[in-house]
Amino acid sequence: MFLDTVLTRNPELVEAAAGLHRRGEIPPDTYVMDLDSIEANAALLAAEAQRLGLGLWFVVKQFGRNPELIRAVARHIPRYAAIDAGEARTLHAAGARAGNVGHLVQIPRRALPEVLARRPEAVTVYDLDNARAVSGAAGRLGFTQDVLVRLEGADGTVYPGQEGGVPLARLDTFAEAAEQLPGIRIAGVTAFPCVLCDPATGTPAPTANLLLAVKAREILAARGHTDLKLSAPSATSMASLPLLAEAGATHGEPGHALTGTTPLHALDPHQPEKPAYVYVSEIAHTLDDGRPALYGGGFYARSHIRSALLPRTGARLGVQDAPAENIDYYRLLDAPGEGQDIRLGDTALLAFRTQIFVTRSTVAVVSGLSRGAPRLNGLYDAQGRAL
């Protein structure tokens, strides 16, 4: 999906990744992350958001909850949006500050004291029971916690496994009950996804959920709530920040923009954010019909992967589809053409959309590419633990 873009915009990363594997410094099933480019992307996003009067909460699940990368991003975007309580713990340990927690996964009731003690800007709640739980935990800690109301997504927009939220038609009823809870303050609304990229052009556009969030904020304002936030996550990037500002959002939540890997970046290599990772594997064996098999472990079901580069010969081979319900022990390539030399152990480089935190991959952090002095900083697992 991104191989052409990364070859065009960040050939130094491709060269460094191939060299690390060739020398045996990284194993197959490794994502090589360009620390310099990720930090530069964060700086770009922070400056543009400030210009537009938007706040940002950064998201890290896509690059493996990595402490080095978290610190680099947090130098420019200090506060995070944590996917779940475990991610919030990792982000806090790396020195980032709590922005929005619970926005995709509700904070378990027993984890609330730990999470709230970090004083997040906002906690997203999906229903009244979770609002009550936050209220009780905050009250026992001696403060009032701001909460964002997660709205139920519009028909046809909700991804399986992400269901939940307050229906717009029941927001008044929810608010009436939540206003009686002493430990929370209704501070705004959120929904997901609020922006998506057009499959054909990559252009970001608002979804029906963003319109729902705008209406929800109007309902809460009519009830007397003030200074209401509207966080509009998904596809937050340099291209979509003006759209968010125009729609009246107060916050975006950049994730893939930090690595230059939104769908728009696959189609337009001239976007401001620079692509910042490649996936490294190697030839594990060859089938009797000539198709090479790569070691797997990091192939994400929604990756839209197309081709692999074999740097030793410069060959580009198509990547064959694989059912999402099967474990990716291997991934098959198209059979090479006549005369193409494929050898056991050959390096293979790929670039595609991923969520590293759900893989079993290694993450290699490389710095110095922007200065022409590449350095392997270290190896980590997909949860950010040093190896």
C-alpha positions as CSV (number, residue, x, y, z in Angstrom):
1,M,0.0,0.0,0.0
2,F,2.8,2.4,0.9
3,L,5.8,0.9,-0.8
4,D,6.0,3.3,-3.7
5,T,5.5,6.3,-1.3
6,V,8.2,5.2,1.1
7,L,10.6,4.5,-1.8
8,T,9.9,8.0,-3.1
9,R,9.9,9.9,0.2
10,N,12.2,7.9,2.5
11,P,14.6,5.8,0.5
12,E,17.1,6.2,3.4
13,L,14.8,4.1,5.6
14,V,14.5,1.4,3.0
15,E,18.3,1.2,2.6
16,A,18.8,1.2,6.4
17,A,16.2,-1.5,7.0
18,A,17.6,-3.8,4.3
19,G,21.1,-3.3,5.7
20,L,20.0,-4.2,9.3
21,H,18.4,-7.4,8.1
22,R,21.3,-8.4,5.8
23,R,23.8,-8.0,8.7
24,G,21.6,-10.0,11.1
25,E,20.9,-7.1,13.4
26,I,17.1,-7.5,13.1
27,P,15.0,-10.7,12.6
28,P,12.3,-11.2,10.1
29,D,8.8,-10.0,11.2
30,T,10.3,-6.6,12.3
31,Y,8.9,-3.1,11.8
32,V,11.7,-0.6,11.3
33,M,10.6,2.8,12.6
34,D,12.3,6.1,11.6
35,L,12.4,8.1,14.8
36,D,13.5,11.3,13.2
37,S,10.6,11.3,10.7
38,I,8.0,10.5,13.4
39,E,9.2,13.4,15.5
40,A,9.2,15.7,12.5
41,N,5.6,14.6,11.6
42,A,4.5,15.3,15.2
43,A,6.1,18.8,15.0
44,L,4.2,19.5,11.7
45,L,0.9,18.4,13.2
46,A,1.4,20.4,16.4
47,A,2.2,23.6,14.5
48,E,-0.8,23.2,12.1
49,A,-3.2,22.4,15.0
50,Q,-2.0,25.5,16.9
51,R,-2.5,27.6,13.8
52,L,-6.1,26.4,13.5
53,G,-6.9,26.6,17.3
54,L,-7.2,22.8,17.7
55,G,-6.0,20.6,20.4
56,L,-4.4,17.2,19.7
57,W,-4.3,14.0,21.7
58,F,-1.9,11.5,20.0
59,V,-2.5,7.8,19.6
60,V,0.3,5.1,19.6
61,K,-1.3,1.7,19.0
62,Q,-0.3,1.7,15.4
63,F,3.4,1.9,16.2
64,G,3.6,-0.5,19.0
65,R,3.3,1.5,22.2
66,N,7.0,2.2,21.9
67,P,8.6,4.4,24.7
68,E,11.2,6.0,22.4
69,L,8.6,7.0,19.9
70,I,6.2,8.1,22.6
71,R,8.8,10.5,24.0
72,A,9.6,11.9,20.5
73,V,5.9,12.6,19.8
74,A,5.3,14.0,23.3
75,R,8.0,16.7,22.8
76,H,5.5,18.3,20.4
77,I,2.1,16.9,21.3
78,P,2.3,16.4,25.1
79,R,-1.0,14.6,25.7
80,Y,-2.3,11.3,24.5
81,A,-5.5,9.5,23.8
82,A,-5.1,6.0,25.2
83,I,-7.0,3.1,23.6
84,D,-7.2,1.2,26.9
85,A,-6.0,1.1,30.5
86,G,-2.8,-0.8,29.6
87,E,-1.9,1.6,26.9
88,A,-2.5,4.5,29.3
89,R,0.0,2.9,31.7
90,T,2.6,2.6,29.0
91,L,2.2,6.1,27.9
92,H,2.4,7.4,31.4
93,A,5.6,5.4,32.1
94,A,7.2,7.0,29.0
95,G,6.4,10.5,30.3
96,A,3.4,11.6,28.2
97,R,0.5,13.3,29.9
98,A,-3.1,12.0,29.9
99,G,-5.5,13.6,27.5
100,N,-8.5,11.4,26.6
101,V,-8.8,7.9,28.1
102,G,-11.5,5.3,27.3
103,H,-12.3,6.6,23.9
104,L,-12.2,3.2,22.2
105,V,-12.1,0.8,25.2
106,Q,-13.9,1.7,28.4
107,I,-11.7,1.9,31.5
108,P,-12.5,-1.2,33.7
109,R,-14.1,-0.2,36.9
110,R,-11.2,-1.6,39.0
111,A,-8.6,0.3,37.0
112,L,-10.3,3.7,37.3
113,P,-8.4,4.8,40.5
114,E,-5.1,4.3,38.9
115,V,-6.1,5.9,35.6
116,L,-7.9,8.9,37.2
117,A,-5.0,9.6,39.6
118,R,-3.1,10.7,36.5
119,R,-5.7,13.5,36.1
120,P,-6.6,13.0,32.4
121,E,-8.2,16.0,30.6
122,A,-11.2,13.8,29.8
123,V,-12.6,10.3,30.3
124,T,-14.9,9.0,27.5
125,V,-18.0,7.2,28.8
126,Y,-20.3,5.1,26.7
127,D,-23.3,4.8,29.1
128,L,-24.6,5.9,32.4
129,D,-23.2,2.9,34.4
130,N,-19.7,3.9,33.3
131,A,-20.4,7.6,34.1
132,R,-21.4,6.5,37.6
133,A,-18.3,4.4,38.0
134,V,-16.1,7.4,37.0
135,S,-18.0,9.7,39.3
136,G,-17.5,7.3,42.3
137,A,-13.8,6.8,41.6
138,A,-13.2,10.6,41.1
139,G,-15.1,11.4,44.2
140,R,-13.1,9.0,46.3
141,L,-9.9,10.7,44.9
142,G,-11.3,14.1,45.9
143,F,-11.9,15.8,42.6
144,T,-14.4,16.2,39.7
145,Q,-13.5,14.5,36.5
146,D,-14.4,15.9,33.0
147,V,-16.1,13.3,30.8
148,L,-16.8,13.1,27.1
149,V,-20.1,11.4,26.0
150,R,-19.4,8.8,23.4
151,L,-22.2,8.8,20.9
152,E,-23.7,5.7,19.3
153,G,-22.4,5.6,15.7
154,A,-24.7,6.3,12.7
155,D,-26.0,3.2,10.9
156,G,-23.3,1.6,8.8
157,T,-20.4,3.4,10.3
158,V,-19.6,1.3,13.4
159,Y,-16.7,-1.3,13.1
160,P,-17.4,-4.7,14.6
161,G,-16.0,-4.9,18.1
162,Q,-16.4,-1.1,18.6
163,E,-20.1,-0.9,19.3
164,G,-21.5,1.3,22.0
165,G,-22.4,4.8,23.0
166,V,-25.3,7.0,23.8
167,P,-27.9,7.4,21.0
168,L,-28.5,11.0,20.0
169,A,-32.2,10.6,20.7
170,R,-31.4,9.6,24.3
171,L,-28.7,12.2,25.0
172,D,-31.1,14.5,27.0
173,T,-32.1,11.6,29.2
174,F,-28.5,10.6,29.7
175,A,-27.4,14.2,30.5
176,E,-30.2,14.7,33.0
177,A,-29.0,11.7,35.0
178,A,-25.3,12.4,34.6
179,E,-25.8,16.0,35.8
180,Q,-26.8,14.6,39.2
181,L,-23.5,12.7,39.6
182,P,-21.2,14.7,41.9
183,G,-17.8,13.4,40.7
184,I,-18.1,14.3,37.0
185,R,-18.7,17.2,34.7
186,I,-20.0,16.8,31.2
187,A,-17.2,18.4,29.2
188,G,-18.1,17.4,25.6
189,V,-18.8,14.7,23.1
190,T,-16.9,12.3,20.8
191,A,-17.7,9.7,18.2
192,F,-15.8,7.2,16.0
193,P,-15.0,7.4,13.1
194,C,-15.6,11.1,12.5
195,V,-13.4,11.3,9.3
196,L,-12.6,8.7,6.7
197,C,-10.5,8.8,3.5
198,D,-12.2,8.2,0.2
199,P,-11.0,4.8,-1.1
200,A,-10.5,6.0,-4.6
201,T,-8.8,9.4,-3.9
202,G,-7.6,9.2,-0.3
203,T,-9.3,12.6,0.4
204,P,-10.5,12.9,4.0
205,A,-14.2,13.7,4.4
206,P,-16.5,13.9,7.4
207,T,-18.7,11.0,8.3
208,A,-22.3,11.1,9.6
209,N,-20.7,10.6,13.1
210,L,-19.1,14.1,13.0
211,L,-22.5,15.6,12.2
212,L,-24.0,13.7,15.1
213,A,-21.3,15.0,17.4
214,V,-22.0,18.6,16.3
215,K,-25.7,18.1,17.0
216,A,-24.9,16.5,20.4
217,R,-22.8,19.4,21.5
218,E,-25.7,21.8,20.6
219,I,-28.0,19.7,22.7
220,L,-25.7,19.9,25.7
221,A,-25.1,23.6,25.2
222,A,-28.8,24.1,25.3
223,R,-28.9,22.4,28.7
224,G,-26.4,25.0,30.0
225,H,-23.1,23.2,29.6
226,T,-20.2,25.4,28.6
227,D,-16.7,25.1,27.2
228,L,-17.7,21.8,25.5
229,K,-15.0,19.8,23.7
230,L,-15.7,17.9,20.5
231,S,-13.1,15.3,19.8
232,A,-13.3,14.0,16.2
233,P,-10.9,11.0,15.9
234,S,-9.9,8.9,12.8
235,A,-7.7,10.0,9.9
236,T,-6.4,13.1,11.7
237,S,-3.7,14.5,9.5
238,M,-2.4,17.7,8.0
239,A,-5.0,17.3,5.3
240,S,-7.9,16.8,7.7
241,L,-7.1,19.3,10.4
242,P,-8.7,22.2,8.4
243,L,-11.8,20.1,8.0
244,L,-12.0,19.5,11.7
245,A,-11.6,23.2,12.5
246,E,-14.3,24.2,9.9
247,A,-16.7,21.6,11.4
248,G,-16.2,23.0,14.9
249,A,-14.2,20.2,16.5
250,T,-11.9,21.2,19.3
251,H,-9.6,18.1,19.2
252,G,-8.1,15.6,16.8
253,E,-6.4,12.4,17.6
254,P,-3.5,11.7,15.2
255,G,-2.2,8.2,14.9
256,H,-1.3,7.1,11.4
257,A,-0.4,10.6,10.4
258,L,2.6,10.4,12.8
259,T,4.0,7.6,10.6
260,G,2.8,9.1,7.3
261,T,0.5,6.1,6.6
262,T,-3.1,7.3,6.3
263,P,-4.9,6.1,3.1
264,L,-4.2,9.5,1.6
265,H,-0.4,9.0,1.9
266,A,-0.7,5.8,-0.1
267,L,-2.1,7.7,-3.1
268,D,-0.4,11.0,-2.7
269,P,3.4,10.8,-1.9
270,H,3.5,14.6,-1.6
271,Q,1.6,14.9,1.7
272,P,3.6,16.8,4.3
273,E,4.0,13.9,6.7
274,K,6.8,11.6,5.7
275,P,6.3,7.8,5.7
276,A,8.2,6.5,8.7
277,Y,8.2,2.7,8.8
278,V,8.8,-0.4,6.7
279,Y,8.1,-4.1,7.5
280,V,11.0,-6.5,7.1
281,S,10.6,-10.2,6.5
282,E,12.6,-12.8,4.5
283,I,12.1,-15.8,2.3
284,A,11.3,-18.8,4.5
285,H,10.8,-21.4,1.8
286,T,9.5,-21.8,-1.7
287,L,6.5,-23.9,-2.7
288,D,6.8,-26.5,-5.4
289,D,4.9,-24.2,-7.8
290,G,7.5,-21.5,-7.3
291,R,5.7,-19.2,-5.0
292,P,8.0,-17.9,-2.2
293,A,6.8,-17.8,1.4
294,L,7.7,-15.0,3.8
295,Y,7.8,-15.3,7.5
296,G,4.7,-13.7,9.0
297,G,3.6,-12.3,12.3
298,G,2.9,-8.7,11.4
299,F,0.4,-8.9,8.6
300,Y,-2.7,-6.9,9.6
301,A,-6.0,-7.9,8.1
302,R,-6.9,-4.4,6.8
303,S,-3.4,-3.7,5.5
304,H,-4.3,-3.4,1.8
305,I,-0.9,-4.9,1.0
306,R,0.1,-5.2,-2.6
307,S,3.8,-5.9,-3.2
308,A,7.1,-6.8,-1.7
309,L,10.6,-5.5,-2.6
310,L,13.5,-8.0,-2.6
311,P,16.5,-5.6,-2.3
312,R,19.2,-8.1,-3.3
313,T,17.9,-8.2,-6.8
314,G,15.5,-5.3,-6.9
315,A,12.6,-7.6,-7.8
316,R,9.1,-6.6,-6.9
317,L,6.6,-9.4,-6.4
318,G,2.9,-9.3,-5.6
319,V,1.7,-10.3,-2.2
320,Q,-1.1,-12.8,-2.4
321,D,-4.3,-12.4,-0.4
322,A,-4.7,-14.4,2.8
323,P,-7.9,-15.0,4.8
324,A,-8.1,-12.9,8.0
325,E,-9.4,-15.8,10.0
326,N,-6.1,-17.7,9.5
327,I,-2.9,-17.2,11.5
328,D,-0.2,-15.5,9.4
329,Y,2.6,-18.0,9.9
330,Y,3.7,-17.2,6.4
331,R,2.6,-14.9,3.6
332,L,2.9,-16.0,0.0
333,L,4.3,-14.0,-2.9
334,D,3.6,-14.4,-6.6
335,A,5.9,-16.8,-8.3
336,P,8.9,-14.9,-9.8
337,G,9.4,-14.6,-13.5
338,E,11.8,-16.7,-15.5
339,G,15.4,-15.8,-14.7
340,Q,14.5,-14.0,-11.4
341,D,16.8,-15.3,-8.6
342,I,15.0,-16.0,-5.3
343,R,17.1,-17.4,-2.4
344,L,16.4,-18.7,1.0
345,G,16.9,-15.9,3.6
346,D,16.5,-13.1,1.0
347,T,15.4,-9.8,2.6
348,A,11.8,-8.7,1.8
349,L,10.6,-5.2,2.5
350,L,7.0,-4.2,2.6
351,A,5.0,-1.1,3.6
352,F,1.3,-1.3,4.5
353,R,-1.2,-0.1,7.0
354,T,-0.8,-1.8,10.3
355,Q,-1.7,-1.8,14.0
356,I,1.5,-3.1,15.5
357,F,0.0,-3.6,19.0
358,V,-2.1,-6.5,17.7
359,T,0.9,-8.3,16.1
360,R,3.7,-10.5,17.4
361,S,6.3,-8.4,15.6
362,T,9.6,-6.9,16.7
363,V,9.9,-3.1,16.5
364,A,13.3,-1.7,15.6
365,V,13.8,2.0,16.3
366,V,16.3,3.8,14.0
367,S,17.6,7.3,14.4
368,G,20.0,9.5,12.4
369,L,18.5,8.9,9.0
370,S,17.8,12.7,8.6
371,R,21.5,13.4,9.2
372,G,22.8,10.5,7.0
373,A,24.1,8.6,10.1
374,P,21.7,5.8,10.7
375,R,21.8,4.1,14.1
376,L,19.8,1.2,15.6
377,N,18.6,2.5,18.9
378,G,17.1,-0.7,20.1
379,L,14.6,-3.6,19.6
380,Y,11.2,-3.8,21.3
381,D,8.2,-6.1,21.3
382,A,4.8,-5.0,20.0
383,Q,3.8,-3.7,23.5
384,G,6.9,-1.5,23.8
385,R,9.0,-3.7,26.0
386,A,12.8,-3.7,25.3
387,L,14.2,-6.9,24.0
